[in-house]
């Protein structure tokens, strides 16, 4: 198991995330494009500046539907918000396995599972400037993929909260 720390930038017109190790070294960063209708973002390995994944939202979709692609544009995963009255639901279909999400999404404490096996756990830190999270990855072979999915899930729920606040 490996722990990472994610911080979302406060006071930004676009989504910005940093993923750090326990010594606060920035390992990955993710930044959305300014004024992007499809909410495009890139997940980048900071040390090499290599783009690992791209995110984009399907335009004209009733519920949020995002595509995760590799740098060549090949689809790796689809993350869909499902209709639910009591509790938000997310469906994750990928080439690396279909994942389920359990937990309190509004409080940003949740766990990713594949076939009942825990892959990653996300816990929000409440006393911090901006949104900060502790991420525990159990499946270290898929670290990049799982971190990208977690950022995408957080972005989906922030998008819904900001839409609700603008009404």
ABEGO torsion letter per residue (X at the ends): XBBBBBBBBBGBABBBBBBBBAAGBBABBBBBBBGBAAGBBBBBBAAAGBBABBBBBBBGBABBBBBBBBAAGBBABBBBBBBBAABBBBBBBBAAEBBBBBEBAAAGBBBBBBGGBBABBBBBBABBBEBBBBBBBABAAAAAAAAAAAAAAAAAAAAAAAAAAAX
